[in-house]
């Protein structure tokens, strides 16, 4: 029977020898954690300092590329829409589109500015028209008060109407047209115009309608109208 203790003794001795063997310098360097040397740190610092320079070179290249790009052409504008009856003058339209192109404004913005301008012009025109319309209405009212407030207003109006209704002033249709003209223009309220027709009626109609005594023949004298225009 083999002695077990005798065989185990050499194996134990070999294991002990492995454990107790001295560690060499190469093995220690491989086992220890890597540390940066002074030279390595200097190299790292120099590489980091070169990174911004490389970035500057790239940025300079980009700027050069952008500078060499083809110039952007001025935008083209289609005709702008205007209300019916309105139109741009060629000179004005040219100045407007040049201003839009200077700021690279799009077509939509140009149309909105045109719409805003047209609206402002229309409001200004309406305001001016309203001002003059009110002034004309006030003038008409002032003329009417002057005629109707005069002491001889009834006589003046009677003489003017008599003259305008006379046969030599035209037929019924022509007199209606003349009256419409007086009403529409407002000159039928003008005191100067009313008194002018009144003087005509007084001078021509009253003279021709003088009473003739009974049994006497009418005088064979020409009226002023016959003198001026000949017998009717």
N, CA and C of each residue as an Amber inpcrd file, in Angstrom:
protein
   696
   0.8510000  -1.2090000   0.0000000   0.0000000   0.0000000   0.0000000
   0.8640000   1.2280000   0.0000000   0.6060000   2.1340000  -0.8750000
   1.4380000   3.3310000  -1.0210000   1.1200000   4.3050000   0.0670000
   2.1670000   5.0080000   0.5820000   1.9820000   5.9920000   1.6510000
   1.4870000   7.2970000   1.0570000   0.2450000   7.6700000   1.3830000
  -0.3750000   8.9030000   0.8340000   0.3470000  10.1160000   1.2920000
   0.7930000  10.2150000   2.4710000   1.4660000  11.4000000   3.0120000
   2.7850000  11.6300000   2.3040000   3.4470000  10.4900000   1.8850000
   4.7360000  10.6330000   1.2180000   4.5610000  11.2700000  -0.1330000
   3.4690000  10.9350000  -0.8850000   3.2210000  11.5150000  -2.2180000
   2.7500000  12.9530000  -2.1320000   2.0390000  13.3100000  -1.1170000
   1.5050000  14.6750000  -1.0200000   2.5470000  15.6630000  -0.6160000
   3.6320000  15.2120000   0.0080000   4.6230000  16.1580000   0.4920000
   5.3310000  16.8780000  -0.6100000   5.8230000  16.1920000  -1.6740000
   6.4830000  16.9550000  -2.7530000   5.5540000  17.9260000  -3.4260000
   4.2690000  17.5850000  -3.6290000   3.3230000  18.5170000  -4.2800000
   3.1360000  19.7640000  -3.4820000   3.0440000  19.6190000  -2.1680000
   2.8870000  20.7950000  -1.3240000   4.0870000  21.6770000  -1.3650000
   5.2440000  21.0250000  -1.4410000   6.4780000  21.8160000  -1.5040000
   6.5450000  22.6140000  -2.7730000   6.1040000  22.0420000  -3.9270000
   6.1240000  22.7570000  -5.2010000   5.1690000  23.9390000  -5.1550000
   3.9780000  23.7480000  -4.5590000   3.0100000  24.8610000  -4.4880000
   3.5440000  25.9850000  -3.6700000   4.2380000  25.6120000  -2.5870000
   4.8050000  26.6520000  -1.7310000   5.8750000  27.4130000  -2.4410000
   6.6470000  26.7040000  -3.2790000   7.7040000  27.3680000  -4.0360000
   7.1400000  28.3570000  -5.0240000   6.0120000  28.0230000  -5.6710000
   5.3960000  28.9400000  -6.6340000   4.9140000  30.1920000  -5.9520000
   4.3200000  30.0240000  -4.8080000   3.7700000  31.1760000  -4.1020000
   4.8590000  32.0790000  -3.6110000   5.9340000  31.5260000  -3.1530000
   6.9680000  32.3160000  -2.5330000   8.0050000  32.8200000  -3.5160000
   7.8290000  32.5160000  -4.8330000   8.8140000  32.9640000  -5.8150000
   8.8230000  34.4740000  -5.8900000   9.9670000  35.1200000  -5.9710000
  10.0420000  36.5990000  -6.0240000   9.4570000  37.1580000  -7.3160000
   8.7720000  38.3310000  -7.2610000   8.1640000  39.0040000  -8.4120000
   9.2050000  39.8190000  -9.1310000   9.3670000  39.6080000 -10.4530000
  10.3720000  40.3540000 -11.2360000   9.8630000  41.7430000 -11.5600000
  10.7340000  42.6330000 -12.1080000  10.3680000  44.0320000 -12.4560000
   9.3950000  44.0890000 -13.5930000   9.5610000  43.1820000 -14.6210000
   8.6510000  43.2050000 -15.7630000   7.2430000  42.8500000 -15.3480000
   7.1410000  41.8590000 -14.4960000   5.8050000  41.4650000 -14.0510000
   5.1570000  42.5570000 -13.2380000   5.9310000  43.2730000 -12.4410000
   5.3880000  44.3620000 -11.6260000   4.8680000  45.4910000 -12.4770000
   5.5980000  45.8150000 -13.5770000   5.1370000  46.8900000 -14.4580000
   3.8320000  46.5470000 -15.1490000   3.7190000  45.2320000 -15.5400000
   2.4920000  44.8270000 -16.1940000   1.3230000  44.8110000 -15.2230000
   1.5470000  44.4790000 -14.0010000   0.4660000  44.3810000 -13.0280000
   0.0310000  45.7260000 -12.4910000   0.9500000  46.6850000 -12.3730000
   0.6240000  47.9980000 -11.7950000  -0.1950000  48.8180000 -12.7590000
  -1.1060000  49.7000000 -12.3180000  -1.9050000  50.5550000 -13.1900000
  -1.0220000  51.5470000 -13.9250000  -1.3950000  51.8690000 -15.2540000
  -0.5850000  52.7730000 -16.0780000  -0.6870000  54.1750000 -15.5540000
   0.4310000  54.8900000 -15.4580000   0.4850000  56.2730000 -15.0320000
   1.0720000  57.1070000 -16.1540000   0.5580000  58.3730000 -16.3270000
   1.0650000  59.2500000 -17.3810000   2.3780000  59.8410000 -16.9420000
   3.3220000  59.8100000 -17.8410000   4.6360000  60.3740000 -17.5270000
   4.6470000  61.8600000 -17.8080000   5.7090000  62.4960000 -17.3940000
   5.8650000  63.9290000 -17.6480000   5.8950000  64.2040000 -19.1460000
   6.5980000  63.3690000 -19.8790000   6.6650000  63.5490000 -21.3180000
   5.3120000  63.3360000 -21.9790000   4.5830000  62.3110000 -21.4820000
   3.2450000  62.0550000 -22.0350000   2.2950000  63.2090000 -21.7760000
   2.3690000  63.7850000 -20.5610000   1.5130000  64.9310000 -20.2550000
   1.8270000  66.1170000 -21.1540000   3.1080000  66.3200000 -21.4440000
   3.4820000  67.4190000 -22.3320000   2.9600000  67.2100000 -23.7340000
   3.0340000  65.9440000 -24.1960000   2.4970000  65.6460000 -25.5200000
   0.9930000  65.8740000 -25.5740000   0.2770000  65.4610000 -24.5250000
  -1.1750000  65.6900000 -24.4900000  -1.5020000  67.1750000 -24.5530000
  -0.7560000  67.9620000 -23.7970000  -1.0020000  69.4060000 -23.7780000
  -0.7830000  70.0280000 -25.1460000   0.2760000  69.5900000 -25.8400000
   0.5530000  70.1570000 -27.1720000  -0.5280000  69.7950000 -28.1770000
  -1.0720000  68.5690000 -28.0930000  -2.1340000  68.1520000 -29.0120000
  -3.4210000  68.9350000 -28.7550000  -3.7380000  69.1710000 -27.4890000
  -4.9440000  69.9480000 -27.1670000  -4.8230000  71.3870000 -27.6520000
  -3.6160000  71.9400000 -27.5980000  -3.4320000  73.3210000 -28.0510000
  -3.6000000  73.4530000 -29.5500000  -3.3760000  72.3730000 -30.3010000
  -3.4980000  72.4250000 -31.7530000  -4.9370000  72.2980000 -32.2390000
  -5.8770000  71.8390000 -31.4120000  -7.2650000  71.6530000 -31.8220000
  -7.9350000  72.9560000 -32.2330000  -7.8440000  74.0510000 -31.4430000
  -8.4660000  75.3090000 -31.8920000  -7.9140000  75.7950000 -33.2160000
  -6.6280000  75.6120000 -33.4560000  -6.0610000  76.0630000 -34.7130000
  -6.6910000  75.3280000 -35.8820000  -6.9120000  74.0310000 -35.6880000
  -7.5570000  73.2650000 -36.7490000  -8.9730000  73.7540000 -36.9900000
  -9.6660000  74.1010000 -35.8980000 -11.0350000  74.6110000 -36.0420000
 -11.0470000  75.9350000 -36.7850000 -10.0510000  76.7870000 -36.4820000
  -9.9840000  78.0680000 -37.1710000  -9.7500000  77.8710000 -38.6570000
  -8.9460000  76.8950000 -39.0050000  -8.6970000  76.6260000 -40.4190000
  -9.9730000  76.2040000 -41.1140000 -10.7780000  75.3350000 -40.4320000
 -12.0440000  74.8830000 -41.0050000 -13.0020000  76.0410000 -41.1750000
 -13.0750000  76.9230000 -40.1440000 -13.9730000  78.0650000 -40.2330000
 -13.5530000  78.9930000 -41.3630000 -12.2480000  79.1940000 -41.5170000
 -11.7700000  80.0310000 -42.6090000 -12.1200000  79.4590000 -43.9560000
 -12.0560000  78.1290000 -44.0670000 -12.4250000  77.4950000 -45.3260000
 -13.9060000  77.6760000 -45.6240000 -14.7400000  77.5680000 -44.5630000
 -16.1750000  77.7670000 -44.7600000 -16.4880000  79.1830000 -45.1980000
 -15.8120000  80.1800000 -44.5610000 -16.0510000  81.5670000 -44.9440000
 -15.6600000  81.8030000 -46.3900000 -14.5460000  81.1810000 -46.8190000
 -14.1050000  81.3470000 -48.1970000 -15.1010000  80.7410000 -49.1620000
 -15.6760000  79.5960000 -48.7580000 -16.6700000  78.9430000 -49.6090000
 -17.9140000  79.8110000 -49.7460000 -18.3440000  80.4090000 -48.6050000
 -19.5190000  81.2690000 -48.6490000 -19.2760000  82.5060000 -49.4910000
 -18.0300000  83.0240000 -49.4270000 -17.7130000  84.2190000 -50.2020000
 -17.7370000  83.9290000 -51.6980000 -17.3500000  82.7430000 -52.0530000
 -17.2750000  82.3960000 -53.4520000 -18.6020000  81.9580000 -54.0430000
 -19.6950000  81.9130000 -53.2240000 -20.9980000  81.5240000 -53.7440000
 -21.5240000  82.5650000 -54.7210000 -22.3370000  82.1360000 -55.6810000
 -22.8880000  83.0440000 -56.6920000 -23.8310000  84.0480000 -56.0470000
 -23.8320000  85.3120000 -56.4770000 -24.7240000  86.3200000 -55.8890000
 -26.1950000  85.9690000 -56.1160000 -27.0300000  86.3090000 -55.1210000
 -28.4590000  86.0240000 -55.1980000 -29.1290000  87.0430000 -56.1200000
 -29.9050000  86.5710000 -57.0620000 -30.5990000  87.4560000 -57.9900000
 -31.7560000  88.1690000 -57.3000000 -32.0840000  89.3770000 -57.7780000
 -33.2050000  90.1270000 -57.2310000 -34.5070000  89.3800000 -57.4960000
 -35.4420000  89.4060000 -56.5530000 -36.7080000  88.6920000 -56.7590000
 -37.5260000  89.3070000 -57.8830000 -38.3280000  88.4810000 -58.5120000
 -39.2270000  88.9300000 -59.5830000 -40.6320000  89.0860000 -59.0200000
 -41.3220000  90.1520000 -59.4390000 -42.6610000  90.4280000 -58.9090000
 -43.6760000  90.3900000 -60.0480000 -44.7280000  89.6270000 -59.8220000
 -45.8430000  89.6000000 -60.7570000 -46.6730000  90.8660000 -60.5970000
 -47.5050000  91.2040000 -61.5790000 -48.3450000  92.4010000 -61.4500000
 -49.2080000  92.3440000 -60.1920000 -49.2570000  93.4460000 -59.4830000
 -50.0480000  93.5100000 -58.2620000 -51.5170000  93.7700000 -58.6000000
 -52.3980000  93.2270000 -57.7790000 -53.8390000  93.3490000 -58.0030000
 -54.3180000  94.6860000 -57.4440000 -55.0290000  95.4430000 -58.2790000
 -55.5810000  96.7370000 -57.8890000 -57.0800000  96.7380000 -58.1280000
 -57.8260000  97.5500000 -57.3790000 -59.2630000  97.6570000 -57.6350000
 -59.5340000  98.1440000 -59.0530000 -60.7000000  97.8170000 -59.5540000
 -61.0670000  98.2050000 -60.9130000 -61.0500000  99.7250000 -61.0610000
 -60.4310000 100.1750000 -62.1180000 -60.3470000 101.6020000 -62.3780000
 -59.0600000 102.2400000 -61.8890000 -58.2460000 101.5060000 -61.1090000
 -56.9820000 102.0340000 -60.6040000 -55.8220000 101.3530000 -61.3240000
 -54.7370000 102.0960000 -61.4830000 -53.5540000 101.5470000 -62.1480000
 -52.3250000 102.2950000 -61.6570000 -51.2110000 101.5710000 -61.6050000
 -49.9410000 102.1780000 -61.2370000 -49.3610000 102.9270000 -62.4350000
 -48.7280000 104.0450000 -62.1920000 -47.8930000 104.6540000 -63.2110000
 -46.6190000 103.8250000 -63.3240000 -46.0850000 103.7360000 -64.5270000
 -44.8950000 102.9160000 -64.7490000 -43.7400000 103.3560000 -63.8540000
 -43.5550000 104.6450000 -63.7190000 -42.4600000 105.1540000 -62.8960000
 -42.6720000 104.7900000 -61.4280000 -43.8980000 104.9550000 -60.9430000
 -44.1940000 104.6340000 -59.5500000 -44.0380000 103.1450000 -59.2810000
 -44.5100000 102.3110000 -60.2150000 -44.3880000 100.8640000 -60.0460000
 -42.9280000 100.4360000 -60.0240000 -42.1010000 101.0470000 -60.8710000
 -40.6810000 100.7160000 -60.8820000 -39.9990000 101.0580000 -59.5690000
 -40.3130000 102.2170000 -59.0170000 -39.7290000 102.6010000 -57.7290000
 -40.1880000 101.6610000 -56.6140000 -41.4340000 101.2520000 -56.6840000
 -41.9740000 100.3770000 -55.6330000 -41.3200000  98.9970000 -55.6730000
 -41.2390000  98.4030000 -56.8580000 -40.6390000  97.0750000 -56.9640000
 -39.1470000  97.1140000 -56.6380000 -38.4650000  98.1980000 -56.9610000
 -37.0510000  98.3250000 -56.6030000 -36.8730000  98.3550000 -55.0960000
 -37.7680000  99.0490000 -54.4160000 -37.7000000  99.0930000 -52.9540000
 -37.9680000  97.7170000 -52.3540000 -38.9330000  96.9980000 -52.9030000
 -39.2000000  95.6440000 -52.4130000 -38.0020000  94.7340000 -52.6410000
 -37.3890000  94.8300000 -53.8040000 -36.2430000  93.9780000 -54.1260000
 -35.0540000  94.2840000 -53.2300000 -34.9030000  95.5440000 -52.8490000
 -33.7850000  95.9200000 -51.9870000 -33.8200000  95.1710000 -50.6630000
 -35.0240000  94.9470000 -50.1480000 -35.1790000  94.2460000 -48.8700000
 -35.5920000  92.7850000 -49.0620000 -35.5140000  92.2990000 -50.3160000
 -35.8520000  90.9010000 -50.6160000 -37.2530000  90.5520000 -50.1110000
 -38.1830000  91.4960000 -50.2590000 -39.5520000  91.2690000 -49.7970000
 -40.2780000  90.3150000 -50.7270000 -41.0740000  89.3910000 -50.1850000
 -41.7980000  88.4490000 -51.0430000 -42.9950000  89.1050000 -51.7240000
 -43.5500000  88.4050000 -52.7060000 -44.7040000  88.8990000 -53.4520000
 -45.8830000  89.1730000 -52.5310000 -46.0990000  88.3070000 -51.5530000
 -47.2530000  88.4440000 -50.6530000 -47.1730000  89.7390000 -49.8560000
 -45.9870000  90.0810000 -49.3810000 -45.8330000  91.3240000 -48.6240000
 -46.0690000  92.5280000 -49.5290000 -45.5640000  92.4630000 -50.7640000
 -45.7890000  93.5680000 -51.6900000 -47.2640000  93.7990000 -51.9560000
 -48.0430000  92.7130000 -52.1130000 -49.4820000  92.8480000 -52.3560000
 -50.1930000  93.4280000 -51.1430000 -49.8030000  93.0020000 -49.9430000
 -50.4330000  93.5310000 -48.7260000 -50.1660000  95.0190000 -48.5740000
 -48.9660000  95.4460000 -48.9110000 -48.6540000  96.8750000 -48.8380000
 -49.4680000  97.6620000 -49.8570000 -49.6560000  97.0860000 -51.0450000
 -50.4930000  97.7430000 -52.0600000 -51.9290000  97.8690000 -51.5560000
 -52.4640000  96.7980000 -50.9860000 -53.8350000  96.8310000 -50.4670000
 -53.9770000  97.8860000 -49.3780000 -52.9810000  97.9740000 -48.5060000
 -53.0330000  98.9710000 -47.4310000 -53.0010000 100.3860000 -48.0000000
 -52.1610000 100.6150000 -49.0080000 -52.0640000 101.9410000 -49.6190000
 -53.3750000 102.3230000 -50.2970000 -53.9630000 101.3820000 -51.0360000
 -55.2330000 101.6570000 -51.7240000 -56.3150000 101.9890000 -50.7130000
 -56.3650000 101.2640000 -49.6200000 -57.3750000 101.5180000 -48.5980000
 -57.2080000 102.9110000 -47.9960000 -55.9710000 103.3130000 -47.7280000
 -55.7240000 104.6390000 -47.1660000 -56.1020000 105.7310000 -48.1530000
 -55.8050000 105.5230000 -49.4330000 -56.1600000 106.5260000 -50.4430000
 -57.6740000 106.6520000 -50.5540000 -58.3770000 105.5200000 -50.5600000
 -59.8330000 105.5600000 -50.6480000 -60.4330000 106.2770000 -49.4440000
 -59.8980000 106.0350000 -48.2680000 -60.4020000 106.7160000 -47.0820000
 -60.1450000 108.2120000 -47.1650000 -58.9890000 108.5980000 -47.6930000
 -58.6890000 110.0270000 -47.8350000 -59.6350000 110.6860000 -48.8370000
 -59.9010000 109.9960000 -49.9460000 -60.8160000 110.5450000 -50.9580000
 -62.2180000 110.6820000 -50.3820000 -62.6680000 109.6650000 -49.6600000
 -63.9980000 109.7300000 -49.0490000 -64.0890000 110.8660000 -48.0410000
 -63.0160000 111.0770000 -47.2970000 -63.0140000 112.1730000 -46.3180000
 -63.0910000 113.5320000 -47.0050000 -62.3380000 113.6980000 -48.1000000
 -62.3710000 114.9670000 -48.8390000 -63.7550000 115.1870000 -49.4600000
 -64.3110000 114.1340000 -50.0600000 -65.6430000 114.2540000 -50.6660000
 -66.6950000 114.6200000 -49.6290000 -66.6100000 113.9940000 -48.4610000
 -67.5770000 114.2950000 -47.4050000 -67.4470000 115.7500000 -46.9550000
 -66.2010000 116.2470000 -46.9090000 -65.9860000 117.6430000 -46.5050000
 -66.6360000 118.6040000 -47.5040000 -66.3770000 118.3880000 -48.8010000
 -66.9210000 119.2920000 -49.8110000 -68.4370000 119.1340000 -49.9610000
 -68.9270000 117.9240000 -49.7590000 -70.3710000 117.7210000 -49.8260000
 -71.0780000 118.4870000 -48.7160000 -70.5200000 118.4230000 -47.5180000
 -71.1190000 119.1690000 -46.4080000 -71.0270000 120.6750000 -46.6550000
 -69.9000000 121.1240000 -47.2000000 -69.7520000 122.5490000 -47.5040000
 -70.7860000 122.9940000 -48.5440000 -71.0210000 122.1580000 -49.5690000
 -71.9890000 122.5000000 -50.5990000 -73.4100000 122.5070000 -50.0360000
 -73.7160000 121.5550000 -49.1730000 -75.0370000 121.5270000 -48.5480000
 -75.2540000 122.7570000 -47.6670000 -74.2270000 123.1460000 -46.9410000
 -74.3390000 124.3520000 -46.1070000 -74.5360000 125.5870000 -46.9770000
 -73.8600000 125.6210000 -48.1180000 -74.0200000 126.7520000 -49.0350000
 -75.4400000 126.8080000 -49.5900000 -75.9640000 125.6310000 -49.9750000
 -77.3380000 125.5680000 -50.4810000 -78.3320000 126.0840000 -49.4370000
 -78.1450000 125.6570000 -48.2110000 -79.0570000 126.0860000 -47.1500000
 -78.9720000 127.5900000 -46.9160000 -77.7600000 128.1100000 -47.0050000
 -77.5730000 129.5510000 -46.8260000 -78.2600000 130.3240000 -47.9520000
 -78.1540000 129.8340000 -49.1920000 -78.8180000 130.4960000 -50.3230000
 -80.3360000 130.4780000 -50.1550000 -80.8820000 129.3590000 -49.7730000
 -82.3280000 129.2560000 -49.5990000 -82.8290000 130.2350000 -48.5390000
 -82.0890000 130.3270000 -47.4440000 -82.5060000 131.2510000 -46.3830000
 -82.4480000 132.6940000 -46.8550000 -81.4660000 133.0060000 -47.6940000
 -81.3530000 134.3740000 -48.1960000 -82.5270000 134.7270000 -49.1050000
 -82.9160000 133.8060000 -49.9790000 -84.0310000 134.0750000 -50.8960000
 -85.3550000 134.1060000 -50.1390000 -85.6390000 133.0760000 -49.3640000
 -86.9260000 132.9720000 -48.6780000 -87.0720000 133.9840000 -47.5510000
 -85.9400000 134.4600000 -47.0180000 -86.0160000 135.4240000 -45.9220000
 -86.1020000 136.8680000 -46.3710000 -85.9830000 137.1200000 -47.6790000
 -86.0530000 138.4930000 -48.1780000 -87.4890000 139.0040000 -48.1400000
 -87.6500000 140.3110000 -48.0090000 -88.9880000 140.8960000 -47.9400000
 -89.7390000 140.7360000 -49.2630000 -89.0250000 140.7950000 -50.3760000
 -89.6660000 140.6830000 -51.6780000 -89.5790000 139.2690000 -52.2450000
 -89.4140000 138.2710000 -51.3810000 -89.2160000 136.9000000 -51.8570000
 -90.3750000 136.4110000 -52.7190000 -91.6340000 136.7280000 -52.3090000
 -92.7810000 136.2380000 -53.0650000 -92.8200000 136.8630000 -54.4590000
 -92.5500000 138.1400000 -54.5560000 -92.5560000 138.8160000 -55.8490000
 -91.4380000 138.3040000 -56.7450000 -90.2600000 138.1340000 -56.1660000
 -89.1070000 137.6550000 -56.9340000 -89.3800000 136.2620000 -57.4850000
 -89.9000000 135.3790000 -56.6520000 -90.1680000 134.0080000 -57.0970000
 -91.2770000 133.9820000 -58.1510000 -92.3090000 134.8380000 -57.9670000
 -93.4060000 134.8790000 -58.9250000 -92.9230000 135.3400000 -60.2990000
 -92.0890000 136.3750000 -60.3270000 -91.5650000 136.8630000 -61.6070000
 -90.6420000 135.8260000 -62.2550000 -89.8090000 135.1550000 -61.4660000
 -88.8930000 134.1560000 -62.0190000 -89.6590000 132.9700000 -62.5940000
 -90.6730000 132.5070000 -61.8640000 -91.4720000 131.3710000 -62.3430000
 -92.2490000 131.7520000 -63.6040000 -92.7900000 132.9660000 -63.6290000
 -93.5200000 133.4170000 -64.8140000 -92.6410000 133.4100000 -66.0490000
 -91.3900000 133.8410000 -65.8790000 -90.5030000 133.8550000 -67.0350000
 -90.1640000 132.4370000 -67.4840000 -89.8510000 131.5470000 -66.5400000
 -89.4410000 130.1830000 -66.8950000 -90.5780000 129.3640000 -67.4770000
 -91.8170000 129.7260000 -67.1410000 -92.9700000 129.0000000 -67.6850000
 -93.4810000 129.5920000 -68.9860000 -92.8780000 130.6720000 -69.4430000
 -93.3280000 131.3110000 -70.6870000 -93.0560000 130.3940000 -71.8710000
 -93.8750000 130.4770000 -72.9070000 -93.7190000 129.6040000 -74.0830000
 -92.3500000 129.7300000 -74.7480000 -91.7850000 130.9540000 -74.7380000
 -90.5020000 131.1260000 -75.4220000 -89.3390000 130.4520000 -74.6870000
 -89.5800000 129.9040000 -73.4710000 -88.5400000 129.1730000 -72.7480000
 -88.5230000 127.6900000 -73.0990000 -89.3260000 127.3120000 -74.0880000
 -89.3180000 125.9310000 -74.5330000 -90.6320000 125.2410000 -74.2240000
 -90.7640000 124.0260000 -74.7390000 -91.9790000 123.2670000 -74.4630000
 -91.9110000 122.6520000 -73.0660000 -92.9040000 121.8640000 -72.7440000
 -92.9950000 121.3080000 -71.3960000 -91.8000000 120.4140000 -71.0720000
 -91.3880000 119.6020000 -72.0360000 -90.2440000 118.7120000 -71.8030000
 -88.9660000 119.5030000 -71.5830000 -88.7460000 120.5390000 -72.3660000
 -87.5360000 121.3520000 -72.2320000 -87.5170000 122.1150000 -70.9140000
 -88.6690000 122.5940000 -70.4990000 -88.7180000 123.2980000 -69.2160000
 -88.4720000 122.3250000 -68.0550000 -88.9560000 121.0850000 -68.1810000
 -88.7100000 120.0840000 -67.1450000 -87.2220000 119.7470000 -67.0540000
 -86.5660000 119.6800000 -68.1950000 -85.1320000 119.4050000 -68.2050000
 -84.3470000 120.5530000 -67.5680000 -84.7850000 121.7980000 -67.8570000
 -84.1130000 122.9500000 -67.2740000 -84.2870000 122.9710000 -65.7580000
 -85.5040000 122.6460000 -65.3080000 -85.7310000 122.6090000 -63.8630000
 -84.8650000 121.5310000 -63.2150000 -84.7630000 120.3680000 -63.8440000
 -83.9250000 119.2970000 -63.3070000 -82.4660000 119.7510000 -63.2090000
 -82.0200000 120.5150000 -64.1910000 -80.6680000 121.0440000 -64.1570000
 -80.4760000 121.9870000 -62.9750000 -81.4460000 122.8660000 -62.7350000
 -81.3590000 123.8050000 -61.6250000 -81.3480000 123.0740000 -60.2740000
 -82.1840000 122.0340000 -60.1720000 -82.2550000 121.2900000 -58.9020000
 -80.9910000 120.4670000 -58.6590000 -80.5030000 119.8310000 -59.7220000
 -79.3610000 118.9360000 -59.5720000 -78.0800000 119.6960000 -59.2680000
 -77.8800000 120.8090000 -59.9250000 -76.6570000 121.5860000 -59.7130000
 -76.7350000 122.5020000 -58.5080000 -77.9550000 122.7540000 -58.0260000
 -78.1120000 123.6580000 -56.8920000 -78.2160000 125.1160000 -57.2860000
 -78.0770000 125.4060000 -58.5770000 -78.1620000 126.7990000 -59.0020000
 -79.5710000 127.3560000 -58.8850000 -80.5600000 126.4940000 -58.7270000
 -81.9210000 126.9840000 -58.5030000 -82.0920000 127.6360000 -57.1470000
 -81.1070000 127.4760000 -56.2540000 -81.1390000 128.1370000 -54.9470000
 -80.2600000 129.3870000 -54.9110000 -79.4860000 129.5970000 -55.9450000
 -78.5690000 130.7220000 -55.9500000 -79.3440000 132.0380000 -56.0600000
 -79.1930000 132.9340000 -55.1150000 -79.9460000 134.1970000 -55.1580000
 -79.6850000 134.9980000 -56.4310000 -78.4420000 134.9770000 -56.9170000
 -78.1270000 135.7270000 -58.1280000 -78.9070000 135.1740000 -59.3150000
 -78.9690000 133.8420000 -59.4390000 -79.6900000 133.2090000 -60.5330000
 -81.1940000 133.4670000 -60.4270000 -81.7500000 133.3400000 -59.2320000
 -83.1890000 133.5340000 -59.0360000 -83.5850000 134.9670000 -59.3720000
 -82.8260000 135.9390000 -58.9010000 -83.1600000 137.3310000 -59.1530000
 -82.9400000 137.6960000 -60.6240000 -82.0080000 137.0250000 -61.2910000
 -81.8060000 137.2710000 -62.7190000 -83.0560000 136.8810000 -63.5100000
 -83.6120000 135.6950000 -63.2330000 -84.8340000 135.2710000 -63.9120000
 -86.0120000 136.1530000 -63.5130000 -86.0130000 136.6360000 -62.2800000
 -87.1030000 137.5170000 -61.8390000 -87.0890000 138.8270000 -62.6100000
 -85.8930000 139.3860000 -62.8520000 -85.8010000 140.6320000 -63.6130000
 -86.2610000 140.4280000 -65.0520000 -85.9030000 139.2480000 -65.6270000
 -86.3700000 138.9720000 -66.9860000 -87.8890000 138.8980000 -67.0280000
 -88.4740000 138.2250000 -66.0670000 -89.9300000 138.1210000 -66.0400000
 -90.5970000 139.4720000 -65.8420000 -90.0350000 140.2970000 -65.0070000
 -90.6280000 141.6020000 -64.7300000 -90.5260000 142.5250000 -65.9370000
 -89.4230000 142.4990000 -66.6380000 -89.2210000 143.4120000 -67.7480000
 -89.9640000 142.9890000 -69.0120000 -90.0440000 141.6930000 -69.2710000
 -90.6460000 141.2380000 -70.5110000 -92.1070000 140.8650000 -70.3660000
 -92.4540000 140.1190000 -69.3470000 -93.8220000 139.6190000 -69.2190000
 -94.7830000 140.7080000 -68.7630000 -94.4090000 141.4890000 -67.8040000
 -95.3180000 142.5230000 -67.2990000 -95.5830000 143.5720000 -68.3630000
 -94.5920000 143.9230000 -69.1590000 -94.7820000 144.9250000 -70.2000000
 -95.7330000 144.4140000 -71.2760000 -95.6290000 143.1220000 -71.6230000
 -96.4760000 142.5730000 -72.6750000 -97.8980000 142.3190000 -72.2080000
 -98.1350000 142.2880000 -70.9060000 -99.4750000 141.9640000 -70.3970000
-100.2080000 143.1980000 -69.8740000 -99.7990000 144.3940000 -70.2830000
-100.5030000 145.5910000 -69.8350000-101.9420000 145.5740000 -70.3370000
-102.8510000 146.0120000 -69.5110000-104.2880000 145.9730000 -69.8520000
-104.6020000 146.9720000 -70.9690000-105.5070000 146.5590000 -71.8380000
-105.9480000 147.4170000 -72.9420000-107.4000000 147.8390000 -72.6510000
-107.7190000 149.1640000 -72.7230000-109.0990000 149.6060000 -72.4390000
-110.0980000 148.9390000 -73.3670000-111.3410000 148.7980000 -72.8490000
-112.3930000 148.1340000 -73.6220000-112.7080000 148.9420000 -74.8750000
-112.9040000 148.3190000 -76.0140000-113.2310000 148.9490000 -77.2710000
-112.0450000 149.5290000 -78.0040000-110.8900000 149.5430000 -77.3340000
-109.7040000 150.1030000 -77.9840000-108.8950000 148.9650000 -78.5830000
-108.2810000 149.2650000 -79.6680000-107.4490000 148.2560000 -80.3160000
-106.0920000 148.2060000 -79.6350000-105.5220000 147.0640000 -79.6240000
-104.2180000 146.9060000 -78.9750000-103.1660000 147.6670000 -79.7490000
-102.2830000 148.2980000 -79.0530000-101.2230000 149.0500000 -79.7470000
-100.3270000 148.1230000 -80.5560000 -99.9060000 148.6290000 -81.6950000
 -99.0650000 147.8370000 -82.5810000 -97.5890000 148.1150000 -82.2670000
 -97.2280000 147.8380000 -81.0690000 -95.8320000 148.0290000 -80.6690000
 -95.1960000 146.6650000 -80.4280000 -93.9270000 146.5890000 -80.7030000
 -93.2000000 145.3560000 -80.5030000 -92.7250000 145.2500000 -79.0520000
 -92.8090000 144.0830000 -78.5480000 -92.2740000 143.8410000 -77.2110000
 -90.7320000 143.7780000 -77.2890000 -90.1060000 143.7760000 -76.1510000
 -88.6460000 143.7040000 -76.1360000 -88.1670000 142.3410000 -76.6510000
 -88.9570000 141.3020000 -76.3950000 -88.5850000 139.9860000 -76.8980000
 -88.6240000 139.9470000 -78.4200000 -89.7190000 140.6270000 -79.0140000
 -89.7850000 140.6650000 -80.4570000 -88.6440000 141.4870000 -81.0520000
 -88.2720000 142.5470000 -80.3080000 -87.1710000 143.3770000 -80.7830000
 -85.8640000 142.6040000 -80.8090000 -85.6560000 141.8160000 -79.7590000
 -84.4110000 141.0520000 -79.6380000 -84.3800000 139.8340000 -80.5620000
 -85.4720000 139.0650000 -80.5630000 -85.4580000 137.7740000 -81.2390000
 -86.4150000 137.6890000 -82.4330000 -87.2260000 138.7390000 -82.6830000
 -88.1820000 138.6810000 -83.7730000 -89.4830000 138.0670000 -83.2720000
 -90.5540000 138.2070000 -84.0460000 -91.8640000 137.6930000 -83.6260000
 -91.8080000 136.1620000 -83.5340000 -92.5400000 135.6070000 -82.5410000
 -92.5570000 134.1500000 -82.3550000 -93.4550000 133.4820000 -83.3550000
